[in-house]
Amino acid sequence: MGSAEIKQRALQEIDRTTDELVALCSQIVQLEAENPPGDTTRAADFFESLFKRHGLPADRHEPQPAFVSLVSYIGDPKGRPHFVFNAHLDTFPAERPDLWAFPPYSGQVADGQVRGRGSADMRCGLTASLYAFLLLHRLKLPIKGRCTLMLVADEECGGHWGTGWLLRTYPELAGDACLIGEPESTQSLRIGEKGKSQLKLVARGESYHAGLATADDVNVRMGAALQIMKELVEVRGEWPADMKEVIEFAKGYSRYNRDKGKGWLLEHTAVNVGVVRGGVKINIVPMACEAEVDVRIPYGVKPADMKAMVERRLKEAGLGSISVEHIQPTFEASYTSPSHPFVTLVKENVKAITGNDPPLTVSFAATDARYFRPRGVPALIFGPRPNNIAGLNEYITIEDLVTVTKVHTTSAIDFLCA
């Protein structure tokens, strides 16, 4: 049986069991795993039980308490080629459940949608990869080599104790190609993303009664420092020649309303002052002020260079006493070459399923592809449209769920059964 016949059989099975697919996604959305704090124990327990019911291995890893990742596989444990699905178990916090139109962990299915925190980021993509993986096993497809499914912790805080730890500890898990169902759009295929250089700034002083204050305390100094951080958006990077066409398209491409008109950030630094802590009481001069700043860097800009630039600019502004340190992990921008055969393989499957030739894109944010690409492994992102990602009332469409599942399944078949 050729790969075309195998794919047709798998697609028919997905169509036949769509209700089962949707129900599984809904159930997975209900597995709360907010990060912070990052506890993925409950979710890992669910999937470990699922793997065991299917007679599949479930290697459990917990390098830090409650940061649990699972690895399962089918085929030859040491076989090649080695295809990898990667998906993260943790989600953003729901933050204000009282403001949601539905309970954030209900997994509500209505009006052609699956709703809840993490549905887009990335319980839909996780479900798609899981379903594809289980189909390969259930249909006893004649794969050559190995297919691995990594369900990981800690992605929302950088992945150091999730995918990062797994690949540092078991480098063979990187495989030969990786497909990730992070939110993107079923009309495009992501091959690259920016890097990250998150920074913690700390200003220290002396506390005393506010009656003697002259507005030169650590909070005021930090405010001046953050104005300097704002200027970092002027820093520009340079993508390699083989990415020029992709970047020019991506600069005008929009996945949802929030990113419209922001394409220029693919070549510039993005800056977000995410957390500021300073002071304990209004009439006490604060002893310390801390700021955590998310800095997303374009290709060609290194995290160490960004830190050094901030330190230099603070010193020039008379704020050299403010300390600057990296919040780990940091990483550079990365991409898989548009001409790589794996890009062509997945692109053809997207075209076959959707009827559209998907453009190649680059993302403002990062995924765990950051751990595969530096190891020479092509890593691509194909997932649902990110409806209300990180905001209220997050959801995905059932149409996107089915499409992503079909593309993940057929791409794995082409890689392993051809």
PEKA-V803590 format. One record per backbone hydrogen bond with DSSP energy under -1.0 kcal/mol. CO is the residue of the C=O (numbers start at 1). NH is the residue of the N-H. E is the energy in kcal/mol with one decimal. If there is no record, write none. Layout:
co = {CO/CO}
nh = {NH/NH}
e = {E/E}
This chain:
co = {2/3/4/5/6/7/8/9/10/11/12/13/17/18/19/20/21/22/23/24/25/26/28/30/33/34/40/41/42/43/44/45/46/47/48/49/50/51/52/59/61/64/66/66/69/70/71/72/74/76/81/82/82/83/84/85/87/91/94/96/97/103/104/108/110/112/113/114/116/118/119/122/123/124/125/126/127/128/129/130/131/132/133/134/135/136/141/145/146/147/148/149/150/151/152/154/154/155/159/159/162/163/164/165/166/170/171/172/177/178/179/180/185/189/190/191/192/193/195/196/198/199/200/201/202/203/208/209/210/217/218/219/220/221/222/223/224/225/226/229/230/231/232/235/240/241/243/244/245/246/247/249/256/257/259/262/263/264/267/270/272/272/275/277/281/283/287/288/289/290/291/292/292/293/294/295/296/297/298/299/302/303/304/305/306/307/308/309/310/311/312/313/314/315/319/323/325/331/334/337/340/341/342/343/344/345/346/347/348/349/350/351/359/361/363/367/368/369/372/372/373/378/380/381/384/385/386/387/388/394/396/397/398/399/400/401/402/403/404/405/406/407/408/409/410/411/412/413/416}
nh = {6/7/8/9/10/11/12/13/14/15/16/17/21/22/23/24/25/26/27/28/29/30/31/32/91/38/44/45/46/47/48/49/50/51/52/53/54/56/55/71/69/67/40/68/61/151/59/149/147/79/146/176/177/148/179/150/152/35/96/99/100/106/117/115/113/398/110/396/119/123/124/126/127/128/129/130/131/132/133/134/135/136/137/138/139/141/143/76/83/74/85/72/87/70/89/157/159/158/162/164/166/167/168/169/170/173/174/175/84/380/86/382/188/361/381/336/363/334/297/331/327/293/325/291/323/289/285/212/213/221/222/223/224/225/226/227/228/229/230/232/233/234/235/269/243/244/247/248/249/250/251/252/259/260/262/265/266/267/237/296/274/294/292/290/284/210/205/279/203/277/201/274/275/199/272/197/270/195/301/238/306/307/308/309/310/311/312/313/314/315/316/317/319/318/322/202/200/196/193/340/344/345/346/347/348/349/350/351/352/353/354/355/189/191/194/370/371/373/375/377/376/178/180/190/184/387/389/395/391/116/114/401/402/403/404/405/406/407/408/409/410/411/412/413/414/415/416/417/144}
e = {-2.2/-2.8/-2.1/-2.1/-2.2/-2.9/-2.1/-1.6/-2.0/-2.4/-2.2/-1.7/-2.2/-2.6/-2.4/-2.1/-2.2/-2.5/-2.2/-2.2/-2.2/-1.1/-1.6/-1.4/-2.1/-3.0/-2.8/-2.6/-1.9/-2.1/-2.6/-2.1/-1.9/-2.8/-2.1/-1.9/-1.3/-2.9/-1.2/-1.9/-2.7/-2.2/-2.6/-1.3/-2.7/-2.9/-2.7/-2.9/-2.3/-2.0/-2.3/-3.3/-1.0/-2.8/-2.4/-2.9/-2.6/-2.4/-2.3/-2.2/-1.3/-1.9/-2.5/-3.1/-1.5/-2.7/-1.7/-2.2/-2.2/-3.6/-1.8/-2.7/-2.3/-2.5/-2.5/-2.9/-3.0/-2.4/-2.6/-2.8/-2.2/-2.3/-1.5/-3.6/-2.8/-1.8/-2.2/-1.9/-2.6/-2.2/-3.1/-2.3/-2.5/-3.1/-3.7/-1.2/-3.1/-1.9/-1.2/-2.4/-2.4/-2.6/-1.8/-2.4/-3.4/-2.5/-1.6/-1.1/-2.4/-2.2/-1.5/-2.4/-1.6/-2.1/-2.2/-2.6/-2.1/-2.0/-1.1/-2.0/-2.4/-3.1/-1.9/-2.4/-2.3/-2.3/-2.9/-1.8/-1.7/-2.2/-2.4/-2.1/-1.9/-2.1/-2.5/-1.3/-1.2/-1.9/-1.8/-1.8/-1.3/-1.9/-2.2/-1.7/-1.9/-1.3/-2.9/-2.4/-1.9/-2.9/-2.2/-1.5/-1.1/-1.3/-1.8/-2.2/-2.0/-1.5/-2.4/-2.3/-1.3/-3.1/-2.7/-3.3/-1.7/-2.2/-3.3/-1.0/-2.9/-3.0/-2.9/-1.4/-1.5/-2.7/-2.2/-3.1/-2.2/-3.1/-1.7/-1.4/-2.0/-2.3/-2.3/-2.2/-2.2/-2.4/-2.2/-2.5/-2.4/-2.0/-2.4/-1.3/-3.3/-1.6/-1.9/-2.0/-3.0/-2.4/-2.4/-2.1/-1.6/-2.4/-2.4/-2.6/-2.2/-1.4/-2.4/-2.3/-2.1/-2.1/-2.9/-2.1/-2.4/-2.7/-1.5/-1.8/-1.7/-2.3/-1.5/-1.7/-2.3/-2.5/-2.4/-2.2/-2.1/-1.9/-1.3/-1.7/-2.1/-2.7/-2.5/-2.1/-2.5/-2.3/-3.0/-2.0/-2.3/-2.4/-2.6/-2.3/-2.7/-2.2/-1.9/-2.1/-2.4/-2.0/-2.2/-3.1/-3.0}
